[in-house]
Amino acid sequence: MKRIAIIGGGISGLSAAFALEQKRRAGVPLEYKVFEKNARLGGVLVTERIDGCLIEAGPDSFISEKPWASDLCRQLGLADQLIGSNDADRKTYILTRGKLVVMPDGLMFMVPTKILPTVFSPLFSVKTKIRMASEWFHPPHKAEKDETVAALVERHYGSEMVDRLADPLLSGVYGGEADELSVRAVLPRFAEMELKYGSLGRAMLASRKKIAQAAKSPPQPLFTSLKNGMQQMVAALLSQLPASTLSTEVDVQQVQMLENGWTVSAGYQSDHFDAVIVALPTQAAAAILQAANPSLAAECSTVAYSSSITVTLGYDKMVRDTLPPGFGFLVPRSERKRMLACTFVHNKFPHRAPEDRAIVRCFLGGSRDEQALLLSEGEILEIVRRELREIIGLDAEPLFARVYKWKSAMAQYGVGHLERLDRIETLRNQMLGLFLAGNGYRGIGVPDCVRSGTEAATRSLEFVGLADATTAAPVSQTA
Ligand SMILES: Cc1cc2nc3c(=O)[nH]c(=O)nc-3n(C[C@H](O)[C@H](O)[C@H](O)COP(=O)(O)OP(=O)(O)OC[C@H]3O[C@@H](n4cnc5c(N)ncnc54)[C@H](O)[C@@H]3O)c2cc1C
């Protein structure tokens, strides 16, 4: 019987466990154990119901283009629970000199692909509009080395584009800054497009045409979620994993490589395994790997993380009727607010709020405002309510309010991240039977974390010699 340990019970670790469970059920001689320091499994995927409203404390959805999370949901029997964002009502505003300005039609992740809506948009100055027109003739460019997203965007469109779009979009996804995040790690497509086409606008149009030609089915929604929230995915995973495989409230302090496997130590307990999957944020991974391989631990600890605060406010129908249409707004740094973004949740997804309720979700923190984490809930609410009043004139008393703080939860892939990953991989290869998963490596979104956990499970099975022992039966046949 081979034994595999999984450290961390977030979506990365649970995805790894599910992949191993499928093998176990198919008769592969395998035992595995998930170690989670909290009493609750699921990591940052937390959903609450308040006053008939569905509240997401962490992620509210995942990007549909990356298939791994949806595929996992289908394997878990949740196909009929998947919902798409209401893209027909999609409209995002950017706070510009104190006013909400709608993002012009045709912007594909900050790259303008339609001329007229951009020309008439008050979002950009005339100077930037001229830059956008001349960008069409940008010659192919091969950056010698990695650079920041800000450097690439500025080269094409100027600094206003960085402030108005690149920065707010990246702080929404990564809680990070365009002048710190690596193009090659965060937007590799941009580097490829620049190399092949020169102009990002022409490249985007070409790829859009290709997609349209290839697509036989209608376009999928931008975001996917679950009817009962992201925690539904965790609940479905847990329903497939035997309770005996889940060790909660076990704070793993160390993993050590032995001649014949690994020990996992937590307090006075230690247990022996043939392989170990460390599915933790890299800072936590570094702490438990310190004794086993200080160089690997040191590399892992250099991945920076930022913190995030989500604030959800519930309102009545009167407020719902007066809020702007659309998904919400982003706040550029130059507007000097603490809020980074705000989502009108009732518009973004169905099944989130009854017709007579509005849900407004605001984000604070990020790498530019780590101090926000030190504020009390009362202070955070005061800031959010003041800024909502200033930005959209929302003065009503909320029916409910929830503040969730996520310390060091968002990995920041800085310049040189891919080279760092190469070094991590070289060092990890020296540690036979060690596998890494989680948001610190090749994607911080839920789909990437699912993929990383599943891949780590596959590689650990290969390592213990069980990869081809038998073909995993689908869950529906084995549950
Ligand atoms: C506020 C917020 C909003 C987000 N929004 C989105 C979104 O809309 N879409 C999207 O795709 N992604 C989003 N993300 C990113 C995504 O949710 C995360 O990157 C992903 O869920 C991380 O999963 P994980 O399992 O790797 O890590 P985690 O969820 O952090 O899980 C790691 C687990 O390990 C445990 N642990 C830590 N140390 C130890 C130890 N020593 N021993 C045992 N257990 C330990 C922790 O308690 C935790 O449960 C968001 C993240 C945040 C914080």
The ligand as an ORCA input file, in Angstrom:
! r2SCAN-3c Opt
* xyz 0 1
  C     -10.577     37.678     -1.848
  C     -10.179     36.753     -2.974
  C     -10.894     36.776     -4.155
  C     -10.540     35.914     -5.197
  N     -11.296     35.924     -6.321
  C     -11.062     34.993     -7.269
  C     -11.986     34.832     -8.340
  O     -13.022     35.516     -8.410
  N     -11.722     33.873     -9.271
  C     -10.624     33.064     -9.178
  O     -10.430     32.197    -10.050
  N      -9.733     33.185     -8.157
  C      -9.940     34.107     -7.193
  N      -9.092     34.205     -6.132
  C      -7.876     33.351     -6.094
  C      -8.184     31.908     -5.695
  O      -9.373     31.844     -4.948
  C      -7.047     31.323     -4.854
  O      -5.801     31.549     -5.480
  C      -7.216     29.819     -4.645
  O      -8.492     29.523     -4.137
  C      -6.113     29.309     -3.717
  O      -6.363     27.965     -3.394
  P      -5.250     27.107     -2.655
  O      -5.842     25.820     -2.275
  O      -4.025     27.066     -3.475
  O      -4.876     27.968     -1.351
  P      -5.748     28.283     -0.070
  O      -7.177     28.456     -0.381
  O      -5.029     29.403      0.605
  O      -5.607     26.961      0.788
  C      -4.439     26.620      1.469
  C      -4.862     25.870      2.727
  O      -3.693     25.439      3.411
  C      -3.912     25.570      4.806
  N      -2.610     25.645      5.456
  C      -1.716     26.664      5.440
  N      -0.611     26.319      6.131
  C      -0.807     25.062      6.567
  C      -0.013     24.159      7.336
  N       1.203     24.492      7.773
  N      -0.513     22.931      7.632
  C      -1.749     22.567      7.192
  N      -2.549     23.391      6.454
  C      -2.067     24.608      6.152
  C      -4.721     26.846      4.919
  O      -5.424     26.871      6.152
  C      -5.648     26.736      3.710
  O      -6.861     26.092      4.024
  C      -9.426     35.038     -5.058
  C      -8.695     35.020     -3.867
  C      -9.071     35.856     -2.825
  C      -8.311     35.801     -1.526
*
